[in-house]
């Protein structure tokens, strides 16, 4: 079933990007049934009146969980983890550990995802749309490597996960950023590569990869 407890529909909009992968992945981590609408970016599908009423920013992903809608991939990850994954410990409940969880979520989205998506992707992958900016992309790659080194030190000191012994939504966000960097031939330390290799063996990740395939 793809319905919520009150009989409403659960729908995830978006496929084909690292950000939509996060949303599919967290839903599979908690074994939550949902209906997938695999619309893609820059296809016109996010600009329809129907989708604009769901997410006025016309971005993907967006999750409709009954009468509640949440957008932004990191927000979707934390919402689903808190609402449906408490027994799995995907978001810590203790105040200080929870603060640490959000620290790493925000760090990942700002220090890794922002450079990767808003600088490197726009001015390398999509340079035909946004123009070339070689100095900016060079700096973004250097910043990504530097901040990945920060993560390496934390994992080396207290791993195997970013908060220690338990996999959380912060690891999910971090992994998608690191794999995006590797795809763009940004070298990451061996500790991080082993971390990525281990986490991407999770069954939920593999199922999410299949679910995240764009519409042909």
C-alpha positions, 0 to 999 in steps of 0.5 A: 500500500502507498497510503498513510494511516488515515488512508491518504496517499504517500507520494514522492516526486522526483528521480534521477538526481543525488537529491532525489536519491536521498528521499528514496533512500530514507523511505526504503530505510524505514520500509515505507511504501510510497508512490513514485512520480519520477519527474526530472529537473529541466524537463518542464515537469516541475513547472506544471501548475500541479507540481508548482502547487505542491512545491512553489520553488519548482524543485525536486524532491517533494514528499506528500505524506497524506495532507502534509508536504515537505520539500528539500532533501535533507528535510525529507530525510529527517522528517521520515527518519523521525516520523517512521524510523525512531526504533532504528535510531535514524535521528538521535533522541538525546538532546546533545546527540541530536544537536550533533546530528543536525550539526553534521546534516547542516555541515554536509549540505553547506560545505559539501552539497552547496559546492557540489551542486551550486558551483561544480554542477552548474558551471561544469555539467550545466555550463551550457546553461549557466556558463563556465566559471573555472576559477569558481569550480577550482576553488569549490573542488579544493574546498570539497577536498578540505572539508572531506578531510574534516569528515575523515578525521571524525570518522577515524577518531570515532567511527564507523559512522559520523555519530559513532556506532549507529547509522543515521540520516546524517550518514545518508546525506554525507554518502550522497555528497561523497559519491557525487564528488567521486563521480566528478573525479575528486579524490577522497581519503581512503578512510572515506572511500571505505566508508562509502563502499560500506554504506552503499552496500546497504540494501535500502541504498540499492533499492533506492538506486533502482527507484531513483531511475529517471523516466525513459 
